[in-house]
Amino acid sequence: MNRTLLLILCDFLLLTLLALTRWETAEPERPVEQTAGPVEADEGAVTAADDVVELMQLSFEDQQAEQAAMEADMAAQLEARAVELAERERALQELEAARNALQAERATLSADLAETQRTAAELRQRAESAAGEAAASRARVEQLQRDLEAKENEAAQTAAQAAQLAEEKAAAEAQVQQLNVAVAVAEQEKTLLRETAQTFREQAEKEREERIKVQETTTQLAQGVGALAERSEAITQEIRENRPINANILFSDFLLNRVPAQFNAARINVFGNELTRNAVARTILVRDGEAIYAIMHVEDTPFNFEEPASQWARVFVTLAKDGVRAAAPALHFINRDPRIVAIPVEASQATALGVKIYDMTIVPFRFPEAVLISKGGEGYGEVPFKLESDLPGYVRMDNRLIRRLAGDYSPSRGDLVLSKTGELLGVMVTSDLCAMVDEISAAGTIRTGDTSGQNLEGLLERMEALAESRDR
């Protein structure tokens, strides 16, 4: 029989005996009187009480073993449970950290999304405003064209009337000639035809007065036709000035008229060796009154304001195009911003180079956008700009990150800035700031050739300090 089942049965029997025993009626054990003769106990006999005790002891030992096993199993389960709880706690902490990171990232993305939406709204508003202005401009141009057509029709009618009057004048002159002949005949026959001659003279006088009136009318009509022609030419010029030129046309025109300016400079370094520096700037010629200049950024020359100023021994500047070479006598750092360099060019040299001479814009803010040409023709694009209230003479170009991310043209330092009418607006002195060039006056000058007698180091230091003051 299975020991466990036997223990269960023994426990059940013991509990049954204990339950069925009437302890209240049980008599106390009386001492057994000793008999006369000793009674010898059977040493080998096993009583029922001994069996019960042995069974109870075995049951107790098995229960202790089972309890120890259960306690060991429970300890192992508790330890595994503790490890599992610790693992769950660590996983919960990692999840909490990940949740916090996701919340932070969600907040950042929400802020970025809000900023992007705001920027998109601004762009939409600007696009709508630009579309409205373009529609208004088109309407004004169409009205001007209609007015011009009406004036041309009126001029044609006036010309037709003048032609008709000329024909009438010729007819009148022919009639006058006939009348003169008749007068001559009347004079010969004055005796017989005196009254008829007098009548003819009166008619001739009237015709003469009418001819004078016709001549006066013809003169007035001719003056009106001349004034109308002048007015039509003025209207045509106004339409031309208010009509923007396509950026592709402006860039193509720049490529045809750009002039390479070649620089060669030399100085002695700290080791006593001669150091030469060459540079080429592809730029345009601009007109300031009667003077002509080639204009560029200082970084397109051998000089720049980001390295310590040096004393240069010689400097040569040559403009060359299609085999024609013109040596420049000097280069100027202009007053508006010394980061812009102007090279004077003689009128005969400009004619020999055979390129277009650009004018400086008179009305720079007629259009809200300008055409930028970078690095002598490597790229171009249309960029919006606005006035800079705390920096007179400068405009701020739209160089926001969203434009660069969208793949739009991004301005850079040294770009030439043209108005939409094809005139020079200025030069980019930083990546977003354009110095307008409306006149050229020198803040400092370097005479080309042997420059050992000029204090170029001091000049460059002053120009650098002046450029820094312009940005404040």
NUVODO-70836 format. One record per residue (C-alpha): y negated, z negated, x. Coordinates in pm, whole numbers. Each point is the difference from the previous one (the first is absolute). Layout:
# residues N
<atom><v>Y</v><w>Z</w><u>X</u></atom>
...
***
This chain:
# residues 472
<atom><v>0</v><w>0</w><u>0</u></atom>
<atom><v>-355</v><w>73</w><u>113</u></atom>
<atom><v>-160</v><w>-310</w><u>158</u></atom>
<atom><v>-327</v><w>58</w><u>-184</u></atom>
<atom><v>178</v><w>18</w><u>-335</u></atom>
<atom><v>196</v><w>-313</w><u>93</u></atom>
<atom><v>-322</v><w>-185</w><u>84</u></atom>
<atom><v>-150</v><w>106</w><u>-329</u></atom>
<atom><v>305</v><w>-126</w><u>-190</u></atom>
<atom><v>-4</v><w>-329</w><u>190</u></atom>
<atom><v>-367</v><w>-47</w><u>-73</u></atom>
<atom><v>63</v><w>79</w><u>-362</u></atom>
<atom><v>288</v><w>-253</w><u>-19</u></atom>
<atom><v>-207</v><w>-266</w><u>173</u></atom>
<atom><v>-290</v><w>53</w><u>-233</u></atom>
<atom><v>240</v><w>-7</w><u>-296</u></atom>
<atom><v>150</v><w>-331</w><u>114</u></atom>
<atom><v>-342</v><w>-149</w><u>52</u></atom>
<atom><v>-112</v><w>117</w><u>-341</u></atom>
<atom><v>308</v><w>-122</w><u>-184</u></atom>
<atom><v>11</v><w>-340</w><u>168</u></atom>
<atom><v>-125</v><w>-286</w><u>-225</u></atom>
<atom><v>-189</v><w>-203</w><u>241</u></atom>
<atom><v>-117</v><w>-255</w><u>-258</u></atom>
<atom><v>354</v><w>-100</w><u>-88</u></atom>
<atom><v>139</v><w>10</w><u>344</u></atom>
<atom><v>120</v><w>-342</w><u>115</u></atom>
<atom><v>-73</v><w>-126</w><u>341</u></atom>
<atom><v>283</v><w>12</w><u>240</u></atom>
<atom><v>190</v><w>-323</w><u>16</u></atom>
<atom><v>153</v><w>-120</w><u>316</u></atom>
<atom><v>370</v><w>53</w><u>18</u></atom>
<atom><v>199</v><w>-307</w><u>53</u></atom>
<atom><v>215</v><w>-8</w><u>299</u></atom>
<atom><v>368</v><w>-6</w><u>-70</u></atom>
<atom><v>236</v><w>-219</w><u>178</u></atom>
<atom><v>124</v><w>267</w><u>216</u></atom>
<atom><v>-214</v><w>250</w><u>183</u></atom>
<atom><v>1</v><w>344</w><u>-137</u></atom>
<atom><v>13</v><w>268</w><u>257</u></atom>
<atom><v>-218</v><w>302</w><u>-63</u></atom>
<atom><v>126</v><w>348</w><u>37</u></atom>
<atom><v>-189</v><w>128</w><u>299</u></atom>
<atom><v>75</v><w>360</w><u>-74</u></atom>
<atom><v>-107</v><w>-7</w><u>-365</u></atom>
<atom><v>-329</v><w>186</w><u>-97</u></atom>
<atom><v>-177</v><w>-121</w><u>-307</u></atom>
<atom><v>-195</v><w>209</w><u>-253</u></atom>
<atom><v>-323</v><w>-165</w><u>110</u></atom>
<atom><v>57</v><w>123</w><u>354</u></atom>
<atom><v>42</v><w>355</w><u>-128</u></atom>
<atom><v>-317</v><w>-20</w><u>-202</u></atom>
<atom><v>-191</v><w>-140</w><u>299</u></atom>
<atom><v>135</v><w>270</w><u>225</u></atom>
<atom><v>-90</v><w>268</w><u>-256</u></atom>
<atom><v>-347</v><w>-144</w><u>-42</u></atom>
<atom><v>-46</v><w>-10</w><u>378</u></atom>
<atom><v>114</v><w>360</w><u>34</u></atom>
<atom><v>-228</v><w>100</w><u>-289</u></atom>
<atom><v>-290</v><w>-184</w><u>165</u></atom>
<atom><v>63</v><w>168</w><u>334</u></atom>
<atom><v>21</v><w>343</w><u>-164</u></atom>
<atom><v>-317</v><w>-68</w><u>-192</u></atom>
<atom><v>-171</v><w>-106</w><u>323</u></atom>
<atom><v>122</v><w>318</w><u>171</u></atom>
<atom><v>-113</v><w>214</w><u>-293</u></atom>
<atom><v>-331</v><w>-184</w><u>-13</u></atom>
<atom><v>-49</v><w>52</w><u>377</u></atom>
<atom><v>86</v><w>368</w><u>-41</u></atom>
<atom><v>-233</v><w>25</w><u>-296</u></atom>
<atom><v>-274</v><w>-180</w><u>196</u></atom>
<atom><v>53</v><w>233</w><u>299</u></atom>
<atom><v>-1</v><w>302</w><u>-233</u></atom>
<atom><v>-311</v><w>-129</w><u>-176</u></atom>
<atom><v>-168</v><w>-66</w><u>340</u></atom>
<atom><v>84</v><w>356</w><u>107</u></atom>
<atom><v>-131</v><w>134</w><u>-332</u></atom>
<atom><v>-313</v><w>-214</w><u>33</u></atom>
<atom><v>-55</v><w>125</w><u>355</u></atom>
<atom><v>54</v><w>362</w><u>-112</u></atom>
<atom><v>-230</v><w>-67</w><u>-294</u></atom>
<atom><v>-264</v><w>-143</w><u>234</u></atom>
<atom><v>31</v><w>304</w><u>228</u></atom>
<atom><v>-25</v><w>227</w><u>-304</u></atom>
<atom><v>-303</v><w>-195</w><u>-128</u></atom>
<atom><v>-165</v><w>22</w><u>343</u></atom>
<atom><v>68</v><w>373</w><u>9</u></atom>
<atom><v>-140</v><w>35</w><u>-352</u></atom>
<atom><v>-307</v><w>-206</w><u>102</u></atom>
<atom><v>-55</v><w>224</w><u>302</u></atom>
<atom><v>46</v><w>310</w><u>-217</u></atom>
<atom><v>-245</v><w>-145</w><u>-255</u></atom>
<atom><v>-254</v><w>-65</w><u>279</u></atom>
<atom><v>43</v><w>359</w><u>128</u></atom>
<atom><v>-38</v><w>129</w><u>-356</u></atom>
<atom><v>-312</v><w>-215</w><u>-47</u></atom>
<atom><v>-148</v><w>130</w><u>327</u></atom>
<atom><v>85</v><w>358</w><u>-99</u></atom>
<atom><v>-152</v><w>-60</w><u>-345</u></atom>
<atom><v>-319</v><w>-136</w><u>160</u></atom>
<atom><v>-13</v><w>300</w><u>238</u></atom>
<atom><v>52</v><w>237</w><u>-293</u></atom>
<atom><v>-275</v><w>-175</w><u>-196</u></atom>
<atom><v>-236</v><w>28</w><u>299</u></atom>
<atom><v>93</v><w>366</w><u>48</u></atom>
<atom><v>-44</v><w>57</w><u>-375</u></atom>
<atom><v>-345</v><w>-160</w><u>15</u></atom>
<atom><v>-91</v><w>218</w><u>300</u></atom>
<atom><v>130</v><w>312</w><u>-174</u></atom>
<atom><v>-188</v><w>-98</w><u>-316</u></atom>
<atom><v>-322</v><w>-39</w><u>199</u></atom>
<atom><v>62</v><w>335</w><u>175</u></atom>
<atom><v>77</v><w>162</w><u>-334</u></atom>
<atom><v>-318</v><w>-141</w><u>-154</u></atom>
<atom><v>-205</v><w>122</w><u>297</u></atom>
<atom><v>166</v><w>343</w><u>-18</u></atom>
<atom><v>-64</v><w>18</w><u>-376</u></atom>
<atom><v>-364</v><w>-101</w><u>52</u></atom>
<atom><v>-40</v><w>261</w><u>274</u></atom>
<atom><v>167</v><w>262</w><u>-220</u></atom>
<atom><v>-238</v><w>-90</w><u>-283</u></atom>
<atom><v>-297</v><w>36</w><u>233</u></atom>
<atom><v>131</v><w>337</w><u>120</u></atom>
<atom><v>46</v><w>113</w><u>-360</u></atom>
<atom><v>-355</v><w>-111</w><u>-84</u></atom>
<atom><v>-137</v><w>181</w><u>305</u></atom>
<atom><v>201</v><w>310</w><u>-84</u></atom>
<atom><v>-131</v><w>-9</w><u>-358</u></atom>
<atom><v>-356</v><w>-51</w><u>127</u></atom>
<atom><v>40</v><w>285</w><u>250</u></atom>
<atom><v>145</v><w>221</w><u>-274</u></atom>
<atom><v>-297</v><w>-82</w><u>-226</u></atom>
<atom><v>-248</v><w>74</w><u>277</u></atom>
<atom><v>182</v><w>325</w><u>81</u></atom>
<atom><v>-7</v><w>100</w><u>-367</u></atom>
<atom><v>-373</v><w>-79</w><u>-19</u></atom>
<atom><v>-60</v><w>200</w><u>320</u></atom>
<atom><v>197</v><w>293</w><u>-139</u></atom>
<atom><v>-200</v><w>-21</w><u>-322</u></atom>
<atom><v>-329</v><w>0</w><u>195</u></atom>
<atom><v>115</v><w>295</w><u>213</u></atom>
<atom><v>110</v><w>191</w><u>-312</u></atom>
<atom><v>-337</v><w>-70</w><u>-164</u></atom>
<atom><v>-181</v><w>120</w><u>313</u></atom>
<atom><v>214</v><w>313</w><u>6</u></atom>
<atom><v>-80</v><w>63</w><u>-368</u></atom>
<atom><v>-371</v><w>-50</w><u>71</u></atom>
<atom><v>24</v><w>237</w><u>296</u></atom>
<atom><v>173</v><w>263</w><u>-213</u></atom>
<atom><v>-269</v><w>-40</w><u>-267</u></atom>
<atom><v>-273</v><w>39</w><u>262</u></atom>
<atom><v>174</v><w>305</w><u>143</u></atom>
<atom><v>25</v><w>152</w><u>-350</u></atom>
<atom><v>-367</v><w>-77</w><u>-57</u></atom>
<atom><v>-87</v><w>156</w><u>334</u></atom>
<atom><v>202</v><w>310</w><u>-91</u></atom>
<atom><v>-185</v><w>25</w><u>-332</u></atom>
<atom><v>-332</v><w>-44</w><u>179</u></atom>
<atom><v>95</v><w>272</w><u>249</u></atom>
<atom><v>92</v><w>230</w><u>-291</u></atom>
<atom><v>-334</v><w>-69</w><u>-166</u></atom>
<atom><v>-177</v><w>67</w><u>330</u></atom>
<atom><v>183</v><w>333</w><u>28</u></atom>
<atom><v>-96</v><w>87</w><u>-355</u></atom>
<atom><v>-364</v><w>-90</w><u>72</u></atom>
<atom><v>14</v><w>213</w><u>314</u></atom>
<atom><v>120</v><w>294</w><u>-208</u></atom>
<atom><v>-278</v><w>-62</w><u>-252</u></atom>
<atom><v>-247</v><w>-20</w><u>289</u></atom>
<atom><v>119</v><w>334</w><u>134</u></atom>
<atom><v>-29</v><w>150</w><u>-345</u></atom>
<atom><v>-350</v><w>-144</w><u>-36</u></atom>
<atom><v>-102</v><w>138</w><u>340</u></atom>
<atom><v>133</v><w>341</w><u>-100</u></atom>
<atom><v>-194</v><w>-20</w><u>-321</u></atom>
<atom><v>-313</v><w>-105</w><u>193</u></atom>
<atom><v>41</v><w>303</w><u>222</u></atom>
<atom><v>26</v><w>219</w><u>-306</u></atom>
<atom><v>-311</v><w>-164</w><u>-139</u></atom>
<atom><v>-185</v><w>61</w><u>328</u></atom>
<atom><v>88</v><w>369</w><u>-26</u></atom>
<atom><v>-121</v><w>0</w><u>-355</u></atom>
<atom><v>-324</v><w>-167</w><u>110</u></atom>
<atom><v>-50</v><w>270</w><u>263</u></atom>
<atom><v>53</v><w>266</w><u>-261</u></atom>
<atom><v>-233</v><w>-185</w><u>-234</u></atom>
<atom><v>-270</v><w>-9</w><u>265</u></atom>
<atom><v>27</v><w>374</w><u>43</u></atom>
<atom><v>-18</v><w>45</w><u>-370</u></atom>
<atom><v>-236</v><w>-289</w><u>-68</u></atom>
<atom><v>-224</v><w>203</w><u>-214</u></atom>
<atom><v>271</v><w>86</w><u>-243</u></atom>
<atom><v>223</v><w>-300</w><u>35</u></atom>
<atom><v>-249</v><w>-284</w><u>71</u></atom>
<atom><v>119</v><w>-212</w><u>-287</u></atom>
<atom><v>363</v><w>63</w><u>86</u></atom>
<atom><v>-62</v><w>-92</w><u>366</u></atom>
<atom><v>-170</v><w>-323</w><u>-97</u></atom>
<atom><v>302</v><w>-89</w><u>-207</u></atom>
<atom><v>227</v><w>72</w><u>290</u></atom>
<atom><v>-212</v><w>-216</w><u>233</u></atom>
<atom><v>26</v><w>-292</w><u>-240</u></atom>
<atom><v>376</v><w>48</w><u>-19</u></atom>
<atom><v>18</v><w>18</w><u>380</u></atom>
<atom><v>-196</v><w>-327</w><u>28</u></atom>
<atom><v>241</v><w>-169</w><u>-234</u></atom>
<atom><v>295</v><w>133</w><u>193</u></atom>
<atom><v>-156</v><w>-124</w><u>325</u></atom>
<atom><v>-39</v><w>-347</w><u>-146</u></atom>
<atom><v>359</v><w>9</w><u>-118</u></atom>
<atom><v>111</v><w>113</w><u>346</u></atom>
<atom><v>-184</v><w>-294</w><u>161</u></atom>
<atom><v>168</v><w>-234</w><u>-245</u></atom>
<atom><v>338</v><w>157</w><u>80</u></atom>
<atom><v>-63</v><w>-45</w><u>374</u></atom>
<atom><v>-95</v><w>-365</w><u>-51</u></atom>
<atom><v>314</v><w>-56</w><u>-210</u></atom>
<atom><v>212</v><w>172</w><u>266</u></atom>
<atom><v>-149</v><w>-225</w><u>273</u></atom>
<atom><v>69</v><w>-314</w><u>-204</u></atom>
<atom><v>357</v><w>114</w><u>-65</u></atom>
<atom><v>53</v><w>68</w><u>371</u></atom>
<atom><v>-129</v><w>-348</w><u>87</u></atom>
<atom><v>230</v><w>-151</w><u>-265</u></atom>
<atom><v>300</v><w>189</w><u>141</u></atom>
<atom><v>-82</v><w>-128</w><u>352</u></atom>
<atom><v>-31</v><w>-361</w><u>-119</u></atom>
<atom><v>324</v><w>34</w><u>-195</u></atom>
<atom><v>176</v><w>135</w><u>309</u></atom>
<atom><v>-127</v><w>-296</w><u>208</u></atom>
<atom><v>112</v><w>-241</w><u>-271</u></atom>
<atom><v>345</v><w>165</w><u>-15</u></atom>
<atom><v>34</v><w>-29</w><u>378</u></atom>
<atom><v>-97</v><w>-370</w><u>-15</u></atom>
<atom><v>255</v><w>-60</w><u>-277</u></atom>
<atom><v>268</v><w>180</w><u>203</u></atom>
<atom><v>-83</v><w>-213</w><u>308</u></atom>
<atom><v>14</v><w>-320</w><u>-208</u></atom>
<atom><v>339</v><w>97</w><u>-141</u></atom>
<atom><v>125</v><w>77</w><u>351</u></atom>
<atom><v>-123</v><w>-338</w><u>132</u></atom>
<atom><v>162</v><w>-194</w><u>-284</u></atom>
<atom><v>335</v><w>179</w><u>22</u></atom>
<atom><v>250</v><w>-172</w><u>235</u></atom>
<atom><v>186</v><w>209</w><u>256</u></atom>
<atom><v>378</v><w>-19</w><u>13</u></atom>
<atom><v>129</v><w>-221</w><u>285</u></atom>
<atom><v>233</v><w>279</w><u>115</u></atom>
<atom><v>-297</v><w>235</w><u>42</u></atom>
<atom><v>-197</v><w>-265</w><u>192</u></atom>
<atom><v>295</v><w>-64</w><u>233</u></atom>
<atom><v>56</v><w>374</w><u>56</u></atom>
<atom><v>-371</v><w>38</w><u>78</u></atom>
<atom><v>24</v><w>-290</w><u>246</u></atom>
<atom><v>295</v><w>160</w><u>182</u></atom>
<atom><v>-201</v><w>321</w><u>43</u></atom>
<atom><v>-313</v><w>-177</w><u>130</u></atom>
<atom><v>130</v><w>-294</w><u>205</u></atom>
<atom><v>-107</v><w>-8</w><u>365</u></atom>
<atom><v>201</v><w>-172</w><u>279</u></atom>
<atom><v>-217</v><w>-235</w><u>208</u></atom>
<atom><v>163</v><w>-58</w><u>341</u></atom>
<atom><v>-85</v><w>-318</w><u>196</u></atom>
<atom><v>65</v><w>-68</w><u>368</u></atom>
<atom><v>-102</v><w>-336</w><u>148</u></atom>
<atom><v>77</v><w>-170</w><u>332</u></atom>
<atom><v>-57</v><w>-347</w><u>148</u></atom>
<atom><v>114</v><w>-209</w><u>296</u></atom>
<atom><v>245</v><w>-280</w><u>-89</u></atom>
<atom><v>27</v><w>-343</w><u>164</u></atom>
<atom><v>237</v><w>137</w><u>265</u></atom>
<atom><v>-250</v><w>263</w><u>112</u></atom>
<atom><v>195</v><w>288</w><u>-156</u></atom>
<atom><v>-156</v><w>262</w><u>-227</u></atom>
<atom><v>113</v><w>-24</w><u>-360</u></atom>
<atom><v>-57</v><w>302</w><u>-226</u></atom>
<atom><v>18</v><w>14</w><u>-377</u></atom>
<atom><v>2</v><w>313</w><u>-218</u></atom>
<atom><v>-38</v><w>28</w><u>-376</u></atom>
<atom><v>-33</v><w>277</w><u>-259</u></atom>
<atom><v>-170</v><w>-46</w><u>-339</u></atom>
<atom><v>17</v><w>276</w><u>-263</u></atom>
<atom><v>-315</v><w>-36</w><u>-206</u></atom>
<atom><v>-281</v><w>188</w><u>-176</u></atom>
<atom><v>-364</v><w>82</w><u>69</u></atom>
<atom><v>-261</v><w>-164</w><u>-225</u></atom>
<atom><v>-370</v><w>67</w><u>-43</u></atom>
<atom><v>-272</v><w>-267</w><u>6</u></atom>
<atom><v>-321</v><w>192</w><u>-61</u></atom>
<atom><v>-26</v><w>252</w><u>282</u></atom>
<atom><v>246</v><w>-189</w><u>226</u></atom>
<atom><v>377</v><w>71</w><u>6</u></atom>
<atom><v>267</v><w>-251</w><u>100</u></atom>
<atom><v>377</v><w>-26</w><u>34</u></atom>
<atom><v>100</v><w>-331</w><u>-159</u></atom>
<atom><v>308</v><w>-222</w><u>48</u></atom>
<atom><v>132</v><w>-358</w><u>31</u></atom>
<atom><v>-36</v><w>-177</w><u>337</u></atom>
<atom><v>381</v><w>-36</w><u>26</u></atom>
<atom><v>24</v><w>381</w><u>16</u></atom>
<atom><v>-187</v><w>-22</w><u>334</u></atom>
<atom><v>106</v><w>-161</w><u>331</u></atom>
<atom><v>-200</v><w>-309</w><u>-101</u></atom>
<atom><v>100</v><w>-267</w><u>-252</u></atom>
<atom><v>-113</v><w>-349</w><u>-90</u></atom>
<atom><v>345</v><w>-164</w><u>14</u></atom>
<atom><v>25</v><w>-13</w><u>379</u></atom>
<atom><v>-243</v><w>-160</w><u>250</u></atom>
<atom><v>-301</v><w>218</w><u>79</u></atom>
<atom><v>17</v><w>187</w><u>333</u></atom>
<atom><v>-237</v><w>182</w><u>229</u></atom>
<atom><v>88</v><w>372</w><u>-16</u></atom>
<atom><v>-86</v><w>225</w><u>294</u></atom>
<atom><v>-17</v><w>334</w><u>-184</u></atom>
<atom><v>32</v><w>131</w><u>-355</u></atom>
<atom><v>28</v><w>363</w><u>-115</u></atom>
<atom><v>4</v><w>130</w><u>-360</u></atom>
<atom><v>81</v><w>362</w><u>-91</u></atom>
<atom><v>18</v><w>172</w><u>-341</u></atom>
<atom><v>246</v><w>292</w><u>1</u></atom>
<atom><v>113</v><w>245</w><u>-269</u></atom>
<atom><v>149</v><w>350</w><u>20</u></atom>
<atom><v>-79</v><w>34</w><u>370</u></atom>
<atom><v>-361</v><w>-122</w><u>-36</u></atom>
<atom><v>-86</v><w>-317</w><u>196</u></atom>
<atom><v>-318</v><w>-205</w><u>-35</u></atom>
<atom><v>-79</v><w>-298</w><u>225</u></atom>
<atom><v>-168</v><w>-298</w><u>-168</u></atom>
<atom><v>-289</v><w>-171</w><u>182</u></atom>
<atom><v>56</v><w>-346</w><u>-153</u></atom>
<atom><v>172</v><w>-204</w><u>-267</u></atom>
<atom><v>-172</v><w>-249</w><u>-233</u></atom>
<atom><v>121</v><w>-319</w><u>-170</u></atom>
<atom><v>-187</v><w>20</w><u>-332</u></atom>
<atom><v>-208</v><w>-280</w><u>-151</u></atom>
<atom><v>182</v><w>-13</w><u>-335</u></atom>
<atom><v>319</v><w>-105</w><u>176</u></atom>
<atom><v>59</v><w>37</w><u>379</u></atom>
<atom><v>367</v><w>68</w><u>-69</u></atom>
<atom><v>-117</v><w>349</w><u>-101</u></atom>
<atom><v>-77</v><w>235</w><u>291</u></atom>
<atom><v>-225</v><w>307</w><u>-34</u></atom>
<atom><v>-3</v><w>278</w><u>262</u></atom>
<atom><v>-315</v><w>218</w><u>-2</u></atom>
<atom><v>62</v><w>378</w><u>-17</u></atom>
<atom><v>-257</v><w>272</w><u>66</u></atom>
<atom><v>-61</v><w>255</w><u>-279</u></atom>
<atom><v>104</v><w>282</w><u>234</u></atom>
<atom><v>323</v><w>-185</w><u>84</u></atom>
<atom><v>75</v><w>-54</w><u>-370</u></atom>
<atom><v>-58</v><w>371</w><u>-66</u></atom>
<atom><v>233</v><w>94</w><u>288</u></atom>
<atom><v>272</v><w>-231</w><u>-131</u></atom>
<atom><v>-22</v><w>188</w><u>-332</u></atom>
<atom><v>80</v><w>-291</w><u>-232</u></atom>
<atom><v>-156</v><w>-135</w><u>-317</u></atom>
<atom><v>-259</v><w>-275</w><u>42</u></atom>
<atom><v>47</v><w>-269</w><u>-266</u></atom>
<atom><v>-294</v><w>-163</w><u>-176</u></atom>
<atom><v>-29</v><w>-373</w><u>-64</u></atom>
<atom><v>40</v><w>-90</w><u>-365</u></atom>
<atom><v>-321</v><w>-70</w><u>-190</u></atom>
<atom><v>163</v><w>-158</w><u>-309</u></atom>
<atom><v>311</v><w>-176</w><u>136</u></atom>
<atom><v>91</v><w>-175</w><u>-327</u></atom>
<atom><v>9</v><w>303</w><u>-231</u></atom>
<atom><v>382</v><w>-24</w><u>-12</u></atom>
<atom><v>214</v><w>-319</w><u>16</u></atom>
<atom><v>243</v><w>152</w><u>250</u></atom>
<atom><v>-30</v><w>150</w><u>348</u></atom>
<atom><v>225</v><w>225</w><u>212</u></atom>
<atom><v>127</v><w>-161</w><u>322</u></atom>
<atom><v>131</v><w>206</w><u>294</u></atom>
<atom><v>194</v><w>-193</w><u>266</u></atom>
<atom><v>58</v><w>64</w><u>370</u></atom>
<atom><v>-168</v><w>336</w><u>16</u></atom>
<atom><v>204</v><w>156</w><u>-281</u></atom>
<atom><v>341</v><w>-174</w><u>3</u></atom>
<atom><v>-44</v><w>-114</w><u>-360</u></atom>
<atom><v>-247</v><w>-21</w><u>-287</u></atom>
<atom><v>-35</v><w>-147</w><u>-347</u></atom>
<atom><v>-237</v><w>-109</w><u>-275</u></atom>
<atom><v>-82</v><w>-374</w><u>2</u></atom>
<atom><v>-220</v><w>-197</w><u>-246</u></atom>
<atom><v>-287</v><w>-200</w><u>148</u></atom>
<atom><v>-272</v><w>-241</w><u>-111</u></atom>
<atom><v>-327</v><w>-137</w><u>133</u></atom>
<atom><v>1</v><w>-303</w><u>227</u></atom>
<atom><v>-289</v><w>-223</w><u>-119</u></atom>
<atom><v>-3</v><w>-230</w><u>303</u></atom>
<atom><v>27</v><w>293</w><u>248</u></atom>
<atom><v>-273</v><w>258</w><u>-73</u></atom>
<atom><v>86</v><w>340</w><u>139</u></atom>
<atom><v>376</v><w>-57</w><u>-41</u></atom>
<atom><v>251</v><w>76</w><u>-275</u></atom>
<atom><v>338</v><w>-163</w><u>-54</u></atom>
<atom><v>301</v><w>230</w><u>-32</u></atom>
<atom><v>295</v><w>-85</w><u>-226</u></atom>
<atom><v>268</v><w>-101</w><u>253</u></atom>
<atom><v>211</v><w>-230</w><u>-214</u></atom>
<atom><v>370</v><w>-59</w><u>62</u></atom>
<atom><v>100</v><w>143</w><u>-337</u></atom>
<atom><v>-150</v><w>338</w><u>98</u></atom>
<atom><v>203</v><w>5</w><u>321</u></atom>
<atom><v>316</v><w>-102</w><u>-188</u></atom>
<atom><v>-62</v><w>277</w><u>-253</u></atom>
<atom><v>-19</v><w>255</w><u>287</u></atom>
<atom><v>-370</v><w>77</w><u>-44</u></atom>
<atom><v>-219</v><w>97</w><u>295</u></atom>
<atom><v>-105</v><w>-310</w><u>192</u></atom>
<atom><v>-327</v><w>7</w><u>202</u></atom>
<atom><v>-1</v><w>-98</w><u>367</u></atom>
<atom><v>-251</v><w>-66</w><u>273</u></atom>
<atom><v>-170</v><w>316</w><u>133</u></atom>
<atom><v>50</v><w>215</w><u>-313</u></atom>
<atom><v>-282</v><w>241</w><u>-84</u></atom>
<atom><v>-127</v><w>-53</w><u>-358</u></atom>
<atom><v>-130</v><w>303</w><u>-196</u></atom>
<atom><v>-166</v><w>-7</w><u>-341</u></atom>
<atom><v>155</v><w>203</w><u>-284</u></atom>
<atom><v>-278</v><w>257</w><u>50</u></atom>
<atom><v>108</v><w>66</w><u>361</u></atom>
<atom><v>-266</v><w>-201</w><u>183</u></atom>
<atom><v>51</v><w>-273</w><u>262</u></atom>
<atom><v>0</v><w>-347</w><u>-158</u></atom>
<atom><v>90</v><w>-208</w><u>305</u></atom>
<atom><v>272</v><w>-121</w><u>239</u></atom>
<atom><v>263</v><w>-272</w><u>-57</u></atom>
<atom><v>-86</v><w>-280</w><u>246</u></atom>
<atom><v>288</v><w>-222</w><u>-124</u></atom>
<atom><v>303</v><w>66</w><u>-216</u></atom>
<atom><v>-203</v><w>-58</w><u>-320</u></atom>
<atom><v>-370</v><w>13</w><u>99</u></atom>
<atom><v>-195</v><w>328</w><u>29</u></atom>
<atom><v>-337</v><w>10</w><u>175</u></atom>
<atom><v>-217</v><w>259</w><u>-176</u></atom>
<atom><v>-176</v><w>248</w><u>230</u></atom>
<atom><v>-332</v><w>104</w><u>-157</u></atom>
<atom><v>-195</v><w>21</w><u>326</u></atom>
<atom><v>80</v><w>-13</w><u>372</u></atom>
<atom><v>-200</v><w>-222</w><u>232</u></atom>
<atom><v>135</v><w>-135</w><u>328</u></atom>
<atom><v>59</v><w>-370</w><u>60</u></atom>
<atom><v>129</v><w>85</w><u>349</u></atom>
<atom><v>50</v><w>318</w><u>205</u></atom>
<atom><v>234</v><w>107</w><u>281</u></atom>
<atom><v>-124</v><w>297</w><u>203</u></atom>
<atom><v>292</v><w>214</w><u>111</u></atom>
<atom><v>79</v><w>88</w><u>359</u></atom>
<atom><v>-36</v><w>-258</w><u>278</u></atom>
<atom><v>-47</v><w>-334</w><u>-180</u></atom>
<atom><v>7</v><w>-230</w><u>304</u></atom>
<atom><v>-373</v><w>-62</w><u>-39</u></atom>
<atom><v>38</v><w>-105</w><u>-365</u></atom>
<atom><v>102</v><w>-352</w><u>-102</u></atom>
<atom><v>279</v><w>115</w><u>-230</u></atom>
<atom><v>176</v><w>-336</w><u>10</u></atom>
<atom><v>-305</v><w>-177</w><u>-141</u></atom>
<atom><v>-59</v><w>281</w><u>-252</u></atom>
<atom><v>356</v><w>-17</w><u>-131</u></atom>
<atom><v>-22</v><w>-380</w><u>-31</u></atom>
<atom><v>-322</v><w>30</w><u>-204</u></atom>
<atom><v>152</v><w>266</w><u>-225</u></atom>
<atom><v>310</v><w>-215</w><u>-57</u></atom>
<atom><v>-217</v><w>-299</w><u>-97</u></atom>
<atom><v>-206</v><w>220</w><u>-232</u></atom>
<atom><v>316</v><w>135</w><u>-167</u></atom>
<atom><v>127</v><w>-355</w><u>-59</u></atom>
<atom><v>-333</v><w>-94</w><u>-160</u></atom>
<atom><v>26</v><w>293</w><u>-242</u></atom>
<atom><v>323</v><w>-143</w><u>-150</u></atom>
<atom><v>-155</v><w>-338</w><u>-78</u></atom>
***
